Amino acid sequence: MGYMLEIQNIYKTFNRGTINEKKALDGVNLNLNPGDFVTIIGGNGAGKSTTLNAIAGTWLVDEGKIIVDGTDITRLPEHKRAVYLGRVFQDPMTGTAATMSIEENMAIASRRGEHRGLGWGITRKEREEYKRQLKTLDLGLEDRLSSKVGLLSGGQRQAITLLMAAAKKPKLLLLDEHTAALDPKTAAKVLAISDKIIEEHNLTAMMVTHNMKDAIAHGNRLVMMHEGRIIYDVSGEEKKRLHVSDLLNKFEEVSGGEFANDRMMLS
């Protein structure tokens, strides 16, 4: 059985040759097995979101290869990669169209790649399916199919975005600090929903987070990044036994103790 994702020695430097030159990725290698759920942590500028952007094709890498389920997508433009990927961003406003109803948003996601748009209206069968999916969220949204998404809370929007991102069973689900903008209680709820959706669809997933507790509590594998490189990769039983103090120690070991001024990681 092959890997679901192969990242081979990718490099990315922004603003090359200028005073603002920034080496964002410095030879990243990472292979994900089908069904892996990897959490990615690291300080600001460690390369966490840059890695997700490289996979999504927000821009092309300078060197290296990105292969999804055997298909080399390294040179594919962003819109051509979208068929392989589901993505949820930090900003709850990003993943849904505010002026459209819940069911219209869900229809767009579930018909992605079909030449139908919303021209035919939403069938009763589709509506029943959206209701069923929304019911699993346990947020009471199944009775609000015609509500405009712009009227919902951030947590409700992220929950719907998760359903939409998983609708076409993507080869890879990318979660980019997708609970960072939510209050702790709502964040916990959205994380629980994420776990459930990943498990139910047996998805391969990557979740960037600043929260060490969350990184330990979710997924079967944890990767720590620092200065554009992966410095720690732990999975299975060893990951389950981790404590926040272990991660802090690891970080201090590689970074020469500059952890103290990286407040974000302690949030």
C-alpha positions in Angstrom: 0.0 0.0 0.0 1.5 3.3 -1.0 1.6 6.6 0.8 -1.3 9.0 0.7 1.1 12.0 0.8 4.8 12.2 0.0 6.6 15.4 0.6 10.1 15.0 -0.8 12.7 17.6 0.2 10.7 20.7 -0.4 12.3 24.2 -0.2 10.6 27.6 -0.3 12.2 31.0 0.1 10.1 34.2 -0.1 11.4 37.6 -1.4 14.7 35.9 -2.5 17.6 38.3 -3.0 15.9 41.1 -1.1 16.3 42.5 2.5 13.1 40.6 3.4 14.3 37.2 2.2 12.8 34.5 4.3 13.6 30.8 4.1 10.3 29.3 5.0 10.8 25.6 4.1 14.3 24.1 4.4 14.2 20.6 3.0 11.0 19.2 4.4 10.4 15.4 4.1 7.2 13.8 5.3 5.3 10.7 4.3 1.7 10.0 5.4 0.1 6.6 5.3 -3.6 6.4 4.4 -5.7 7.2 7.5 -2.9 9.1 9.3 -4.1 12.1 11.2 -1.0 14.3 11.9 -0.9 17.3 14.1 1.8 19.9 13.3 3.1 22.3 16.0 5.9 24.8 16.2 6.6 28.5 16.9 5.7 31.4 14.7 7.5 31.2 11.4 8.3 27.5 11.9 6.8 26.6 8.6 3.6 24.9 9.7 1.1 26.8 7.5 3.7 27.2 4.8 3.7 23.4 4.5 0.0 23.3 4.1 0.1 26.1 1.6 2.7 24.2 -0.4 0.4 21.1 -0.5 -2.6 23.2 -1.5 -0.6 25.0 -4.2 -1.1 28.6 -2.9 2.3 29.0 -4.6 4.8 26.5 -6.1 7.8 25.2 -4.1 11.3 26.1 -5.3 12.6 22.5 -5.1 11.3 19.1 -4.2 8.2 17.1 -4.9 4.7 16.7 -3.5 2.8 13.5 -4.4 -0.8 12.8 -3.4 -1.9 9.1 -3.6 0.7 8.4 -6.3 -0.1 11.6 -8.4 2.7 14.2 -8.6 0.9 17.5 -8.0 4.1 19.6 -7.6 3.5 21.7 -10.7 -0.3 21.7 -10.7 -2.1 25.1 -10.1 -4.1 25.5 -7.0 -7.6 24.9 -8.7 -6.4 21.6 -10.2 -5.3 20.3 -6.8 -8.6 21.2 -5.2 -10.1 17.9 -6.3 -7.7 16.0 -4.0 -8.0 18.3 -1.0 -10.4 19.5 1.6 -9.3 22.6 3.5 -10.5 24.5 6.6 -8.9 27.9 7.3 -8.4 29.8 10.5 -11.0 32.4 9.6 -14.5 31.0 9.9 -15.6 33.4 7.2 -13.4 31.8 4.6 -14.9 28.5 4.0 -18.5 29.4 3.3 -20.5 31.9 1.3 -22.2 34.2 3.8 -25.1 35.4 1.6 -26.1 31.9 0.7 -28.1 29.5 2.8 -26.7 26.4 4.6 -28.2 24.1 2.0 -26.9 26.1 -0.9 -23.4 26.1 0.6 -23.6 22.3 1.1 -24.9 21.7 -2.4 -22.0 23.6 -4.0 -19.6 21.4 -2.0 -21.3 18.1 -2.7 -21.7 18.9 -6.5 -18.1 20.0 -6.8 -16.7 18.9 -10.2 -20.1 18.2 -11.7 -21.4 20.6 -14.3 -24.6 21.4 -12.5 -24.0 24.4 -10.4 -27.2 25.2 -8.5 -29.2 25.4 -11.7 -31.5 22.5 -10.9 -32.4 23.6 -7.4 -31.9 21.3 -4.5 -33.7 17.9 -4.6 -35.5 16.4 -1.8 -33.0 13.6 -1.7 -30.1 16.0 -1.3 -32.0 18.0 1.4 -32.5 14.8 3.4 -28.8 14.0 3.1 -27.8 17.5 4.3 -30.2 17.2 7.2 -28.6 13.9 8.2 -25.1 15.3 8.0 -26.0 18.5 10.0 -27.8 16.4 12.7 -24.4 14.6 13.4 -23.0 18.0 14.4 -25.5 18.3 17.2 -25.8 22.1 16.8 -29.5 22.2 15.8 -28.6 23.3 12.3 -30.6 20.5 10.6 -33.7 22.6 11.2 -32.1 25.8 9.6 -31.3 24.6 6.1 -32.6 27.9 4.6 -30.8 30.2 7.0 -28.1 32.4 5.6 -24.7 31.2 6.7 -23.7 34.8 7.5 -26.1 34.7 10.5 -24.3 31.8 12.1 -21.6 31.9 14.8 -18.0 31.2 13.9 -18.1 27.7 15.5 -21.3 26.8 13.5 -19.6 28.1 10.3 -16.4 26.0 10.9 -18.6 22.9 11.6 -20.4 23.4 8.3 -17.1 24.0 6.5 -15.8 20.7 7.9 -18.8 18.9 6.5 -18.3 20.6 3.1 -14.6 19.9 3.1 -15.3 16.2 3.7 -18.2 16.0 1.2 -16.2 14.6 -1.7 -14.0 12.4 0.6 -10.8 14.2 -0.3 -7.5 12.3 -0.3 -6.2 14.8 2.2 -8.0 17.1 4.7 -6.0 20.2 5.7 -6.9 22.0 8.9 -5.0 25.2 9.2 -5.4 26.5 12.8 -9.1 26.0 12.2 -10.1 26.6 15.9 -7.7 29.5 16.7 -10.3 32.2 16.2 -12.9 30.4 18.4 -13.5 30.6 22.2 -12.1 27.6 24.1 -15.5 25.9 24.5 -16.4 26.3 20.9 -12.9 25.3 19.8 -13.3 22.0 21.8 -16.6 21.3 20.1 -15.2 21.9 16.6 -12.2 19.7 17.4 -14.5 16.9 18.5 -16.5 17.3 15.3 -13.2 17.2 13.3 -12.2 13.9 15.0 -15.6 12.4 14.2 -15.6 13.4 10.5 -12.0 12.2 10.0 -12.9 8.9 11.6 -16.2 8.4 9.9 -14.8 9.1 6.4 -11.5 7.4 7.2 -9.7 10.5 6.0 -6.0 11.3 5.9 -5.6 14.6 7.7 -3.1 17.3 8.7 -3.9 19.8 11.5 -1.7 22.8 12.2 -2.2 24.1 15.7 -0.5 26.4 18.2 -2.0 24.5 21.1 0.2 21.7 22.4 -2.5 20.0 24.4 -4.7 19.8 21.3 -1.7 18.5 19.3 -1.2 15.7 21.8 -4.9 14.9 22.3 -5.8 14.6 18.6 -4.5 12.4 15.8 -2.2 9.4 15.7 1.0 11.3 14.9 2.6 14.6 15.9 5.2 16.6 14.0 7.1 19.5 15.4 8.6 22.1 13.1 11.3 24.7 13.7 12.9 27.1 11.2 11.4 25.4 8.1 12.4 21.9 9.1 10.8 18.9 10.9 12.6 18.4 14.1 10.4 15.8 15.8 8.0 13.1 14.5 6.3 10.9 16.9 3.3 8.4 16.6 1.3 5.6 18.1 1.8 4.7 21.8 4.8 7.1 22.1 2.6 10.0 21.1 -0.2 9.0 23.5 2.2 9.1 26.4 3.4 12.6 25.6 3.0 15.6 27.9 3.3 19.3 27.2 6.5 19.3 29.2 8.0 16.8 26.8 7.3 19.0 23.8 8.6 22.1 25.6 11.8 20.2 26.4 12.1 19.0 22.8 11.7 22.6 21.6 14.2 24.0 23.9 16.7 21.3 23.1 16.7 22.2 19.3 16.2 25.9 19.6 18.7 26.6 22.3 16.1 27.7 24.8 14.5 30.5 22.8 11.1 29.1 23.7 10.4 31.6 26.4 9.8 34.4 23.9 7.4 32.3 21.8 4.2 33.0 23.8 1.9 31.6 21.1 3.0 28.0 21.7 1.9 28.2 25.4 -1.6 29.4 24.7 
